[in-house]
Amino acid sequence: MDSLRRLLPSFRHLIVFEAAGRLGSFTAAGAELGMTQAAVSHAIKALEGELGQLLFERGHRAVKLTETGRRLHNDCTLGLGLIARSVAEARPRPADTHVTLSVSNAFATLWMVPRMQKVRAELPDIEIRLHTADRDLNLAAESFPLGIRGGRPELWSRYHAAAFAPEEIAAVASPDYLRRMGAPGTAWDLLSHNLVHLDEPHRKAANWAEWLRSAGVSSAPKPGGLRANEYVPVLQAALDGEGVALGWLHLVKNYIAAGRLVAVGGHVMRTGDAFHVVWPKDRPISSNARRVRDWIAANA
């Protein structure tokens, strides 16, 4: 562990770096973290000094991650998110302040974790616990008050459901990939590109063949390419410039807004399904669980 202490830079500097990279602004990062812009800039310079590498290209009103910064930021986002989730689960709190949310790893990592600062600011008296699983669990049997489900409410007769995002799927790639391989102007053009595939074993998820058919492309995508059975590594591969991935917009729109991903192919698949917060019908929902449910709906 002593070697890790010497190898890793300041944890505080990494937290500042993650916020600045996500928001694309030292000023915005300072506002989120309760720091001045100068303090953020100082922390970033200190981190760059520790690493011996520039992490940002400084502009007049915004900053942009360098290639080294982009790679480090991708890993920081995932690593700090996992640490935050584990710490939240381990920290003892009075039972009536806990609200456990049963979610996929993708929703926890890509939707909830980036919003935890906002959760703490707006629901300071509630401790949200994220329980991830590779399949949708029986909330009543597990004593979980809330869960996230994708699909149609009529399939969940045991649950009440509140929709918070339609299922909309775009093809997404990193700017680095598009510089190297060229930008596909149409869905047909994607047939010649490296496609990253999600082989979801337990939850229903659209695949490339379905997405292309919805865009009017009858030909099948070329075989091969990178495949993963969870969505987080699929999206990470797209962020790292390995290929084009399907991007569920409620999970990737922040990456698109930050310029880390670009929607390509000129088509968005709309399945008619939606993502919902669900809670069991056979027991009353607590006031804190109701507040978390309403917060998710309001922040979608």
Phi, psi and omega in degrees: 000331178298324178295324176296320180299322180284328185282316187279141176285178180305130179297321178299319179296324178294322178295317177296318180298317180300315181294317181295319179292321180291321184268345180067026184199131175291324180295314180295321177297319178297318179298320180292321186266358181073036181235162173280161177299323180294322179293321177297313180301319179296317180296319179294317178297322178296319179295317177299323178293321178297321184272339184071026182219144171284135180254340181227146165266119183276127173249182183292316183240356183209166176235155182226136180295137169286176178300315176298317179297321180297315180296316180294321182294320177303314182290322178298318181302312181289315184295312180294327177296316179294320178297314181300319180294315181294319178296318179298320180289328184277335187288123178289133178219155174303140189301326185284353176264352182274138166230115181268132182244118179274118190217167170283160176299324180296314181294320179298311187285319190264336182250307186285310186302316178297345181256007186294327175300318180291321177301312183296327180287323188261338176232061189294339183265005181242132175258112179273129175249125180265119177251109182264147177209157182278002177212163179286126184268161173282106186298318182294316181295326181268358182060038176262131182284331186223152173213167175247131180227143172252134179142220183235135185302331182296345178278350185240072186296339182273357187235147159281154183216138175235115181289141176231348178201133173289155176277107180231131189230124176245159171276132184228148178212161179279154175303325179297315178299317183293327176295321183282320191251351183088150183269125176290121182280332181228168177297325178300323182298336182293341180298336181262006183257165175283115181256136178262128189251142172257118175257078185284116186278337190237329180254145178293129179213138178297150176243178184297321181299318180292319180297315181295320177298321179294337178268003179087015180261114184275338182286147179279150175296155181295145181292167178086197184093168181289136180229146177213153182263007172227153187283329182302311177294331175298311181292323179298322178298320177294317179298327181275003176082021182278341181168192180259133181239160170284131183244110173290118195296329180292342178263333189247356186297329177293324177293323177293316180297327180277356180081010180275340173226154179232132174284130184231166175088350174068023183217141171237125178276124176246112188277343187088349175273177179209167175258137189230149160272130181237153177211148187297144177280341189272006174209151182292146177277137180288162180296322180289321177296323177296321179295320178294316177304312182292327179294317179299314180299320182288336184257010177276000000 
